């Protein structure tokens, strides 16, 4: 280095309160008047006041205190009495909080009964893939991008990639991912434009990314312009769970989705419908068993037993074949395209079977020269019909159980989606986001699996208060656990310790929600209180949390709880 | 959440300035000019200007000294000088703060010259990332790049360092830099661009 400057890295900024201790306009004016009258411009010191000449106000206070031993003793006694009621120093409270979080897992999902949903994408390793997800995100995975746990390149076969996105405070909270970024002792909060978790396995064994390979992520999200109308830029961080910190990995490039500039409400509704369809398509309802039917005697029917293996079945037909009852033959449906019945007497080398509905099947007969596609229905003849009816009743009972399980799973997903849509379209926070936001793709490359965050780091908010105690409506206190704080933007979740004297940083112009999970798995929360803005740092603020009186069993429950009141 | 960048924290209590651009609107400048004229007639009426800009001046000095007591002393000196010279101040169509920031920069430079010591430059890693981003980087070598960049910065001339400091470490707009430096906005952009090019060459040359 040239040693021309004394370059200091990551020096903490002073607080406004500390700066204000040096501010004294009366002293400045007096110095100005002195220099004007003496016609000499000498240096002045901060804290100098015209009433005190060159003496320091703090020194004067000590002199006054020393003037009377009795007064001093009384003051000392008063200080001792007061100190019993005072909070620990901020440093002491911070040390307690640090020790508390050091003992916790770095990634610590708080809801044991709610598992975040992800996607499984199967990739042919030799080919790679470009995958469009229902969220609007695209993943571009190159060929032979994986290696096994012994560092050997995986050259063929399938790898399962597990992927999920996190976009708002509820997602970040459920994931238990810390949203702070420590850089050389300075703490910043990450305001996320979107976060992803991506891992991969082959035959159930975890795999890593091969050296030199990168997966291109094109993460879709909505961004809101800054106050001056300009668009924010975002950086990319990878969560280093060993170092317990986020690792800076460069910037993302942001591409606007020009096609998505419709009316924001219509946009949100279309998005909702598309996501709903995607959920239903990904988890189709189980089909009921086919009710045994006797042939009607008029339609064409023929015997071809696919269950016995008499004719090989094409790959993908197995499930449809398994649904067939013993003794069934085929009856051609009235809506089947016309064909020459003599074709049924030909020799067919294989058959494909697809179940189209409860009763309707598509049967494709294949030989070297042609394919015959028929719409058919299985029918049962003879004594076997009575047995088939019995089996049908049993299968129907099993199906009803499966269906109720499916409805439960799907309705949870749909409810979560509906809650999110409701927040986006009806809440005041959604209003501002809706009116200004643009759909964008954040494009960046990753070279490792894990959690990646596309975000903007911001320092602590300018206002703060200290927690005296947290108490619910039943008088229960929560002195030693994690609380979560978010503002209406929902771009971040700040985790804090609920201990006595913990500091909560906030922006006085925003509305916040602070919550914690009770040991019974219920959510206790409080919105911004007026006392936050004007609290005594030695006394702190009592937070009166209100319990949402239902156990949180799903993402939908959580969203409903956080948007209640 | 926590959207206010450090530099904006100063401005949160200072509605005079636009929070995002840290510049002053035309009408606000006119109104401020009335306050200046009042202070020229009666120094006691300098108070609103002092209240408005004390914290931002203090912060600028603190970043260049990292010493609270010294920052308090130099801030007092800046405002004393401003008060002493307010009768010579004429409206140039730029915010009053630009004039104060220029006095502050001179006071800091003068202090370090008198002390015969190197001036402090406060660099936040995040802002360093912005600077490295601006000239193009491979994030996989970030720590090595940070060290190289700090070495390159240490060789800058004082005027160039001030521009980089204002643009990247104090996150000022080109308009504001131009106002403080008394140059045009385009000139400020060109100067910063040239310094970045030089830094880029230094970094790529190892």
Interface residues (C-beta under 8 A of the other chain):
Chain A: X1 X2 X3 X4 X5 X6 X7 X8 X9 X10 X11 X13 X14 X16 X18 X19 X20 X21 X22 X23 X25 X27 X28 X29 X31 X32 X33 X35 X36 X41 X43 X44 X45 X46 X47 X48 X183 X184 X186 X188 X189 X191 X226 X227 X228 X230 X235 X236 X248 X249 X250 X251 X447 X457 X458 X459 X460 X461 X462 X485 X486 X487 X489 X491 X492 X493 X494 X505 X507 X509 X510 X512
Chain B: X1 X2 X3 X4 X5 X6 X9 X12 X13 X18 X19 X20 X21 X43 X44 X46 X47 X50 X51 X54 X55 X58 X59 X62 X63 X66 X68 X69 X71 X72 X73 X75 X76 X77 X79 X80 X81 X83 X84 X117 X118 X119 X120 X121 X122 X123 X124 X125 X126 X128 X129 X133 X137 X139 X140 X142 X150 X151 X153 X154 X155 X156 X161
